[in-house]
């Protein structure tokens, strides 16, 4: 399995991306195709190429994090993102991972790969792990700012299929993010989506409120891309804040405190626990509903996060998510496959 | 100053409400009027009445947490919420504090007190304190699920006036909750609201993303009541989760760990720090834009949270928020006061 990785995308490219790719090649036995300027990549990754089965795909342009996505993608055919997505389109790579401009990843995936038949709106499914050992898929976490109720139903279908594929759980629990438990709660989008979700074959368990996200009450949380993006970033921010506060107080306070903190770490691995929600570690998100496997990593991904994103790409490829989605979509829409 | 307190509202009523009211009477030198069934209140609070200047207002009915607000308010004129709001309307109390049914608090405030002239949509402003010592006002945190851009502008005006009144800060920084920094980001509500906010006299500092809420970058965060409510509850939930995890691991792990945790507490007061976002401690929120001072406490408020909510009520009364809002509204709309 060949996984293409954008070596030019993200705040810590190319150094941390290369480090993460090397780790992933070792840990997951996948072949990595690094996409970026070949002169730079040969210098930085050259000695690993042979023994790890890594290759370099030259891309002499890059789309910056703040460039307007449509203009950038249309005007930069040699950018690492456009080339990476084309590798998936052509079948040269099974998946593409990038920590670069998210908008450019979305737009290039839409126009180059196209949508899976039956899907109106591809959406970003992000795995969140707060509660011990039980990840939750948040969909849409940022692809569609303005949504209609039937879009949320499709997100629920995409999310349910993906969650089943990744974790082997039959009929994952699907919940609608809302402001209360009763079906009359929320804005008109949430109210109307609730009524549609009730009628599907999904394992729809009703509304979920913000305070219950950490409580392992559901598998798939469905919302519009505006609310989902704010939720995801809030979780990141508050966790980073706790982590920072703990570290910060360790610097300010007594030696006794530092020793306490060390003992705490030794006993419960607090670092590992706090890092679960740390974007520097988190494994990225999958763009669900496009014709190919696209993994969007956080712009601030460092080596471990890149490695984890490549791991998610491998799982996504192995589960054959695209065909599962197509099958489920056909079943749900009544079109015979 | 007389502050009416709903002794029948919230999960821990009446016991914790009475405890909190007694604490507040001592700490803030305010006169408390407990609203609830007089037989119960005389038994539970009777011996404190004289020396603390507390009184009892009989309300022989109660609105449950899950009752539909409109029907409940309309059919229960003798409920503690309806009687409490009427005390404010009649000038018998300067403010009313309740941890009861939020919908019933909103609806009874709208119909009994009415709106301040110039305000279309009253909104809930919640004080969040994550970053050390710098509270942020989130508005609207739940009164209006469906909003139009000009409503968000009014929330910004209400929030700015309230924040100025509470903390004496001139021209508080006002930010729009959004999915990115650029003004083109977000759903159509956010995009249009941004354009309107730019044209106001407010100290509008642009968009704020979820990860920056804990970073002290702004004073007032403006959003619709759907997104705001989800954000607030998510912050509560994740903080409760961290707190629980810390306590939980203390029970499971070694004695060395428990000693470490004690040392940590001693050194940095971690308990106090974690509790800042704990709803059992947090001081409630103000319903801004109605003709009277209404403080909405969390349904799970215990004594300290009730005490803090009464403290917020006192501050709100002292700052004469209603007149400030009216003055600011007239200035902003160009109507001469």
Interface residues (C-beta under 8 A of the other chain):
Chain A: X66 X130 X131 X142 X145 X146 X177 X178 X179 X182 X185 X186 X187 X188 X190 X209 X210 X211 X212 X213 X214 X215 X224 X225 X226 X227 X229 X230 X231 X232 X233 X234 X235 X236 X237 X238 X239 X240 X241 X242 X245 X249 X253 X254 X256 X257 X259 X260 X261 X263 X264 X267 X268 X273
Chain B: X66 X130 X131 X142 X145 X146 X177 X178 X179 X182 X185 X186 X187 X188 X190 X209 X210 X211 X212 X213 X214 X215 X224 X225 X226 X227 X229 X230 X231 X232 X233 X234 X235 X236 X237 X238 X239 X240 X241 X242 X245 X249 X253 X254 X256 X257 X259 X260 X261 X263 X264 X267 X268 X273
